[in-house]
């Protein structure tokens, strides 16, 4: 039986090589992103000089229907740029700010993101026009049902222990905070139903933080002030409108007045 062998011409071999090359490019494009003129090249394939580190305030905890501060730390190892930082949930509203970023410079920007529903993460982009320079994903954690978030700001190791539930059975989740965690805008506190300040040096807070705290209270937030030896330190830096009481000079009272007749032999107590 005769076997006929097909020997392609040099043009056919060249066309076959081109065809195989296009197949390889199509496979790579489907795996790593479409390389089409006018579309953003994947960040991993670029040398943009932009570094991005992003995170959410309050360990990402928020209440649906509230605003959450999101921080973006930018570093530029390349040329001077004016970039856009954009934050939002996949398919949700996006919030953006323009940032001038000189070469060799660093900046931190804060964006307040409204989260109407439960989401698991937020996307943070750094863009130059339509070109993506950097990307980060930030995990967030939404309160469920009637769960109430309470921020606890305490400088002491003996902060008060709060009950796990309110009398109406609403669960309480305590979010430990420091003074540095307080945002500069009242919207950033909207996830909290209450804030408890215990032995906190409020005199060290920025004026913008105090204004945000005052604005949050005016919008219905409940501010609780811890007592004890640290109460004066907590009250000292608060605006007059947030001071529920003034602390006067310390006085000694007979123990019997505080405890009862059985303590008549005890020394006076402050």
Buried (B, 14 or more C-beta within 10 A) or exposed (E): EEEEEEEEEEEEEEEEEEEEEEEEEEEEEEEEBEEEEEEBBEBEEBEBBBBBEBBBBBBBBBBEEBBBBBBBBBBBEEEEBEBBBBBBBEEBEEBEEEBEBEEEEEBEBBBBBBBEEEBEBBBBBBBBEEBBBBBBEBEBBBBEEEBBBBBBBBBEEEBBEBEEEBEEEEBBBBBEBEBEBBBBBBBBBBBBBBBBBBBBEBEEBEEEBBBBBBBBBEEEBEBBBBEEEBBEBBBEBBEEEBEEEEEEEEEEEEBBEEEEEEBEEEEEBE
